[in-house]
Amino acid sequence: MHPVPDTAAYLTGRWHIERTVHDLRTGAEGSFRGTADFRPDGPDGTLCHTEEGELTWAGVVHPATRTLRLRPRPDGTAEVTFADGRPFHDLDLRTGRWRAGHPCAADRYDGTFTAVTADRWHLQWRVAGPAKDQLLRSIYRRAH
């Protein structure tokens, strides 16, 4: 693990993403390839986190995007919200690893963030509930 004293400073910039998606109920698998940009957005240090790429599912390729906001705190941690401002989870990479949880309707998202090096981090989401039973694994590599 790679301790990160300032989460927002660490994430700022462009990252390449490789993600696998496993549907644990059906055994179906898919993948996402694209980029993540963490760009300053506002005078308070907030970062706009935008992911863009292609999701391949059942042999069909779909464009895919998402936008989140990361609001840094003075202690090096951050609050992650959805684009519309709804809370998502906290993020604290000071030890190099963080676990986050988020209820989404009757489903539960449990995430593990791991800073591996200065230029690589991993994210795993386990989603469980009546609507979904999935495992998503992402590798982020800094674009140079």
Secondary structure, 3 states (H helix, E strand, C coil): CCCCCCHHHHHCEEEEEEEEEEECCCCCEEEEEEEEEEEECCCCCCEEEEEEEEEEECCEEEEEEEEEEEEECCCCCEEEEECCCCEEEEECCCCCEEEEEEEECCEEEEEEEEEEECCEEEEEEEEECCCCEEEEEEEEEECC
